C-alpha cells in the first residue's frame, strides 16, 4: 500500500534531459512508465514539470528582458507536459494537461475543481506553464498547485537522496537530514526549493519530501517505503 493517497510530483527538466534526442529521448518514456506504476498503486498523481532540459530562464535573463525570458522558459515546460501526455497515453493512462492560460490544442486552462475531479476520476494531471508569471520558479508553481489540489505531500525528485547541510557532491562530510523544519531550511538556506516555495509550503502545512529520482523506478520505491528521502515539515516544537 502506498504511503500517500494524492501527491504532487515536481519533476525537474534535468531529469528528462537527453542531449541526443531532447524532445523524444527515452527519459520521457521512463518517466511515464514510473507514473503509470505509481498510478496503479492507487495514488492520485499530479505533476509539475520544469523546463531545464530545454531552457532555464534564469540562465539567460539579463536586466530588463527577464520577464520575457521567463515567459519563454514557461513555454519550455508546456512542451514537456505535452510530450509527457503522449507517453502516458501510450502507457494506457488518461492524462489532462493544464496551464495557467490555455495553449490550444496542447493544454486547457488550469481550473482547480476540474483538476481535482480529473484526479479523482483516475487521470494524471500534468501542470505546465509555471504560475503563469515571471520571477516565479516551477518550484513555486509546484508548491501552489500542491496546496490548491489538497495533496498529501509535495514530492521533489532530485539527483541526490535528500537534503544535506552542504553539497554532498563537493563535501565528503556533508550530513543528510531525515527530517528538517521549514524554518531551518530558510534560516540555513538549504538547497531544497527556492525560498518563496518553501515559505508557501510552510505557511500552508504542506510537507515536502526530497528523494533520489535519478532512476525513475525510485518513485514507486519511495511510495512503497523501500527507499527514504528527507521530509521537510513545520516545526512542531
N, C-alpha and C positions, 0 to 999 in steps of 0.2 A: 504493500500500500504506500502511495506517495505521501510525503510529509506535508504537502500543500494542496489545497483544492483549486486555487486560482493564482496564477503567477503572472508577473510581467518580466520578461527576459530582455535585458539590454544586451543586444548583440552588436559588438563593435564591427565597423567595416574592416578593420585589420584582420579579424578572424575569417573574413570572407576573401581575403586578398589572394589573387592568383595572377602573378605578373605576366604569365604567358597568355592566359585567357581571362582578362579582367572582368568580363561580363558573363562568361559561360563556363568557367572552370569548375572542377569537381567540388570545391568548397561549398558552393551553393547547394548542391545535391546532398552533400554530407550534412549540412545544417538542417535541410528539410527532413532528412531521414531521422535525425535526432528529435526534431519537433514532433514527427509522427509517432515515435516511440513514447515520448512524454505524453502526448495526447491519448495514446492507447492505455496509459496508466489511469486515465480518468481525470487528468489535470486539465483545467481550462487555461489556455495559453494565449497571452497577448505578447507581442514582440515589438520593441522599438529598435530599429536598425540604424546604425551610423553610416557614414559615407566615406570613411577614411581609406577604403580600398580604391576609391576613385578621386576624391578631393577632400582635403581638410581645410576648411575655410580659413582658420586662424593661421595656417602656414603661408597664406597668400595675401592676407589682408594688410593694407598699409594706409593709415590715415583715413582720409575721407571716403575711401572706397569700401571700408569694412562692411557696411550694410549690404551692399550689392554682392560682395564676395560671399557673405554668409547666405544670401538667398541662393546663389549658385550651389553652395555646399548642401543646402536643403534639397535641391533638385537631385543631387547625387544619392541621397537617401531614398528618394522616390524611385529612382532607377532600381535600387537594391530591393525594395519591397515588392516592386512589380515583378521582378525576375524571380524572387523567392516564392511568390504566389504560384508561378508556373510550376516550380519544382514541387511544391506542396500538393498541387492538384494532380501532378503525375504520380505522387505517392498515395493518392486516394483520399486526400483531405479537402474539405471545404475551407476556403480562405477568403477573408474580407480585407481589402486594402483601404485604409482610411488616412487622410492627410488633413491638415488644418484648412486647406482650401481644396476643393475638388480639382483633380487633374484628369479630366475625362479623356479617354475611357479607362485610364490606368487606376484611378482611385476615386472614391467618394469622399465627401466632406465628413470629417470626424463628428460624430454625434454620440455622446456618452451613453444614452439609453439604447441606441441601436447597437453600439459596441457590446454592451452588457448582454443584450438579447442574443447577439451572434455567438458570444462565448457560451452562453447557457444552451444554445442550440447545437453546440459541438464544433463551431468553426474556430479556426485560428485567426486572430485579429492582428494584422500587420500594420504597424503605425509608422508612417514615413513623414518627411517634411518638418521634423523637429517640432518646435512650438509654433512655427509659422512666423517667428520674429527673429531679427538679427540679434546678436550678442548673447543668445541663449544656446547652450550646447545641447546635444542629443541626450546627455545625462540629465539635464533639467527637464527635457521632454519626457524621459522615462519616469522621473520622479512624479511629474504632474499627472501622467496617464495612469500610473500605478495607483495613485491616490483617487483619481476620478473613477476608476473602474473597481475600486474597493478590493484590490488584490491582497492576498495574504502576505506577500513579500515581493520585493523588487530584487531579482537575481541579476547580478552583473558578472557575466563570463569574461575572464581576462586571460592573460598569458602567464599569470602566477596563481598560486593556490590559496590566496588570501591577502590580508592586509598586513604589512610589515612596518616596523618603526623606521626603516630605511630601505633603500633599493636593494633587494636581495641579489640582483644581478651584479652589483658593484661592491657589496659588503658581505663578507663571509659571516660576520657576527650579527647580521640582521635578525631581528626577533619577530616571529609571526604571532599574531593575536588570534585566539579562538573567538573571543568576543571583545568588542570595544564600543564605547559610547559615542554618540554623535558629537557631544561636546568635546571629547578628547580628540576626535578626528579633526574638528575645526581648530582646536587650540594648537595641536601639533602639526597641522597642515599635512595630515597623512593622505597619501595619494589613493583615494577611493573613487570619488567623483568630484566634480567642481563644487566649490563652497555653496553656490546657490542651490544645487540639487541636494546636498547634504542638509542644509538648513530647512529646506522644504520637507524632506522626509522626517527630520527631527520634529518639526512643528506639527506634523500630522500623524505621528506614531507609525510611520511606515518602515518596517525593518528592511534593511538592505543586506544581502548576502553576496560576498565576493568569493568566487571559486574559479578553479582552473578549467577553462574551456578550450584549451589548445586542441584537445581531442573532442569532437562533437558528442561522442558517446558519454562523456562525463556529465552531460546534462541529466541523463537518466540515472547514472550512478549517483549523482548528488541527490536527486529526488527520492531515490530508494535508500538513501543514507549509507551508501557504500563508500563514498568519499565525503569529506567535510570541506567547509570553507570558513570564512570569517563572518560572523554575524555582527552587524552594526545596528545598535538599538539604543533607545533612550536610556539615560542614566536613572536607574530605579532607586538609587540611594536617597 
